[in-house]
């Protein structure tokens, strides 16, 4: 059964506070790097997988996308996005992304921001996305970095400073994390497995990025300095 953790009221309110007040990594590390990879937005038909509060949708609207479909498993997330965005060019679908029936050769751009580590079978997703893209279409996504999902622990204090633990990296599969609530499900897979799954689906890999906070970001938020030592996000751009 697919976990719908974002419909949990405690989780949702804490996550909402994280995003609204920009306390997380999305606004300062992940999204700036991801958006640099998107081209030819003007008049594009776009699919946003795991659309959340609609940050990506709003960005695409501002850059003149023609039509955008936002898909998310959480009714709470969809309702929040709809309250923020009113546009006849946007359609919201409340459904697990694994269950979304994509139309062949429909989209010019498919995006997914920090969602795919919740998905058990990436092969299914990648095959569907390849089918749904027009030739030359872009598939750009971010995912929690495998060095983070391998163990789902936090920094360890040592005599030489804080160290990020990495263990069980080659043991792919489900992980459980306490994040706002207990028992949040994520799926760990190696970086090579993610890339090879894309290739197997037919995609051509155009860019792989492991963004880190800039000096300006560290000046404003010094607590993020550890993300220079180990990457928190993996971003990949692939094309059909």
Beta strands, then each sheet from edge to edge (+ up, - down):
strand 1: 45-49
strand 2: 67-72
strand 3: 90-94
strand 4: 107-113
strand 5: 133-144
strand 6: 156-158
strand 7: 161-163
strand 8: 173-177
strand 9: 184-188
strand 10: 204-209
strand 11: 233-239
sheet 1: 3+ 2+ 1+ 4+ 5+ 11- 10+
sheet 2: 6+ 7-
sheet 3: 8+ 9-
end
